Amino acid sequence: MASKAVISLATGLEDLEKVTVAFLVAVGAAETGKETLMFLTQEAVRLALPGNAKGEGCAGCPPLESLVERYRIAGGRYFVCPICVDARKIDAGMLIDGAELNGTIPMWNWIGDDGATTFSY
């Protein structure tokens, strides 16, 4: 079984329930010791800005803020699509801790030859 996990997320706060599920998967991977990377594209890039990842996706869902904090504590990382950031005129210098501007080639290099378990939302 792969010791790395990649969660690709293209959805932002327009579908908070889907974002919550993606973070639950990422937190689960990170908290069980897998090296975990969230690859944020499209509207999901806004989640890598301070204060943007907030809300509850459904009745009984944990608050997104708590999932983001658990992911950070567990050592989770984010690669944020530079094309998507530029298209939205986002200041890349404002990204949260653990988030860096990186595209597909750095993601593949991070995965390496041993592979990774992947999820896409």
Contacts in CASP RR format, 6 or more apart in sequence:
PFRMAT RR
TARGET T0000
AUTHOR 0000-0000-0000
METHOD contacts of the structure
MODEL  1
MASKAVISLATGLEDLEKVTVAFLVAVGAAETGKETLMFLTQEAVRLALP
GNAKGEGCAGCPPLESLVERYRIAGGRYFVCPICVDARKIDAGMLIDGAE
LNGTIPMWNWIGDDGATTFSY
1 117 0 8 1.000
2 34 0 8 1.000
2 114 0 8 1.000
2 115 0 8 1.000
2 116 0 8 1.000
2 117 0 8 1.000
3 34 0 8 1.000
3 35 0 8 1.000
3 114 0 8 1.000
4 34 0 8 1.000
4 35 0 8 1.000
4 36 0 8 1.000
4 37 0 8 1.000
4 110 0 8 1.000
4 111 0 8 1.000
4 114 0 8 1.000
4 115 0 8 1.000
4 116 0 8 1.000
4 117 0 8 1.000
5 25 0 8 1.000
5 26 0 8 1.000
5 29 0 8 1.000
5 30 0 8 1.000
5 34 0 8 1.000
5 35 0 8 1.000
5 36 0 8 1.000
5 37 0 8 1.000
5 116 0 8 1.000
5 117 0 8 1.000
5 118 0 8 1.000
5 119 0 8 1.000
6 36 0 8 1.000
6 37 0 8 1.000
6 38 0 8 1.000
6 39 0 8 1.000
6 107 0 8 1.000
6 111 0 8 1.000
6 116 0 8 1.000
6 117 0 8 1.000
6 118 0 8 1.000
6 119 0 8 1.000
7 22 0 8 1.000
7 25 0 8 1.000
7 26 0 8 1.000
7 29 0 8 1.000
7 36 0 8 1.000
7 37 0 8 1.000
7 38 0 8 1.000
7 39 0 8 1.000
7 118 0 8 1.000
7 119 0 8 1.000
7 120 0 8 1.000
7 121 0 8 1.000
8 38 0 8 1.000
8 39 0 8 1.000
8 41 0 8 1.000
8 118 0 8 1.000
8 119 0 8 1.000
8 120 0 8 1.000
8 121 0 8 1.000
9 19 0 8 1.000
9 22 0 8 1.000
9 38 0 8 1.000
9 39 0 8 1.000
9 40 0 8 1.000
9 41 0 8 1.000
9 44 0 8 1.000
9 47 0 8 1.000
9 120 0 8 1.000
9 121 0 8 1.000
10 41 0 8 1.000
10 42 0 8 1.000
10 43 0 8 1.000
10 44 0 8 1.000
10 120 0 8 1.000
10 121 0 8 1.000
11 18 0 8 1.000
11 19 0 8 1.000
11 22 0 8 1.000
11 42 0 8 1.000
11 43 0 8 1.000
11 44 0 8 1.000
11 121 0 8 1.000
12 18 0 8 1.000
12 19 0 8 1.000
12 42 0 8 1.000
12 43 0 8 1.000
12 44 0 8 1.000
12 46 0 8 1.000
12 47 0 8 1.000
13 19 0 8 1.000
13 43 0 8 1.000
13 46 0 8 1.000
13 47 0 8 1.000
13 52 0 8 1.000
14 43 0 8 1.000
16 55 0 8 1.000
16 56 0 8 1.000
16 57 0 8 1.000
16 64 0 8 1.000
17 57 0 8 1.000
17 58 0 8 1.000
17 61 0 8 1.000
18 121 0 8 1.000
19 44 0 8 1.000
19 47 0 8 1.000
19 53 0 8 1.000
19 57 0 8 1.000
19 64 0 8 1.000
19 121 0 8 1.000
20 56 0 8 1.000
20 57 0 8 1.000
20 58 0 8 1.000
20 61 0 8 1.000
20 62 0 8 1.000
20 64 0 8 1.000
20 67 0 8 1.000
21 121 0 8 1.000
22 38 0 8 1.000
22 119 0 8 1.000
22 121 0 8 1.000
23 64 0 8 1.000
23 67 0 8 1.000
23 68 0 8 1.000
23 71 0 8 1.000
24 62 0 8 1.000
24 67 0 8 1.000
25 119 0 8 1.000
26 36 0 8 1.000
26 38 0 8 1.000
26 67 0 8 1.000
26 71 0 8 1.000
26 76 0 8 1.000
27 67 0 8 1.000
27 70 0 8 1.000
27 71 0 8 1.000
27 74 0 8 1.000
28 74 0 8 1.000
29 36 0 8 1.000
29 117 0 8 1.000
30 36 0 8 1.000
30 70 0 8 1.000
30 71 0 8 1.000
30 74 0 8 1.000
30 75 0 8 1.000
30 76 0 8 1.000
31 70 0 8 1.000
31 74 0 8 1.000
33 74 0 8 1.000
34 117 0 8 1.000
36 71 0 8 1.000
36 74 0 8 1.000
36 75 0 8 1.000
36 76 0 8 1.000
36 77 0 8 1.000
37 76 0 8 1.000
37 77 0 8 1.000
37 78 0 8 1.000
37 79 0 8 1.000
37 107 0 8 1.000
37 110 0 8 1.000
37 116 0 8 1.000
38 71 0 8 1.000
38 76 0 8 1.000
38 77 0 8 1.000
38 78 0 8 1.000
38 79 0 8 1.000
39 78 0 8 1.000
39 79 0 8 1.000
39 81 0 8 1.000
39 103 0 8 1.000
39 107 0 8 1.000
40 47 0 8 1.000
40 48 0 8 1.000
40 78 0 8 1.000
40 79 0 8 1.000
40 80 0 8 1.000
40 81 0 8 1.000
40 84 0 8 1.000
40 99 0 8 1.000
41 81 0 8 1.000
41 84 0 8 1.000
42 81 0 8 1.000
42 84 0 8 1.000
45 80 0 8 1.000
45 81 0 8 1.000
45 84 0 8 1.000
45 85 0 8 1.000
45 88 0 8 1.000
45 90 0 8 1.000
46 52 0 8 1.000
46 88 0 8 1.000
46 90 0 8 1.000
47 53 0 8 1.000
47 68 0 8 1.000
48 78 0 8 1.000
48 80 0 8 1.000
48 95 0 8 1.000
48 96 0 8 1.000
48 99 0 8 1.000
49 90 0 8 1.000
49 94 0 8 1.000
49 95 0 8 1.000
49 96 0 8 1.000
50 94 0 8 1.000
50 96 0 8 1.000
53 64 0 8 1.000
53 65 0 8 1.000
53 68 0 8 1.000
54 63 0 8 1.000
54 64 0 8 1.000
54 65 0 8 1.000
55 63 0 8 1.000
55 64 0 8 1.000
55 65 0 8 1.000
56 62 0 8 1.000
56 63 0 8 1.000
56 64 0 8 1.000
57 64 0 8 1.000
72 97 0 8 1.000
72 98 0 8 1.000
76 98 0 8 1.000
77 98 0 8 1.000
77 99 0 8 1.000
77 100 0 8 1.000
78 95 0 8 1.000
78 96 0 8 1.000
78 98 0 8 1.000
78 99 0 8 1.000
78 100 0 8 1.000
79 99 0 8 1.000
79 100 0 8 1.000
79 101 0 8 1.000
79 102 0 8 1.000
79 103 0 8 1.000
79 106 0 8 1.000
79 107 0 8 1.000
79 110 0 8 1.000
80 92 0 8 1.000
80 95 0 8 1.000
80 99 0 8 1.000
80 100 0 8 1.000
80 101 0 8 1.000
80 102 0 8 1.000
81 103 0 8 1.000
82 92 0 8 1.000
82 101 0 8 1.000
82 102 0 8 1.000
82 103 0 8 1.000
83 103 0 8 1.000
85 92 0 8 1.000
85 101 0 8 1.000
92 101 0 8 1.000
95 101 0 8 1.000
END
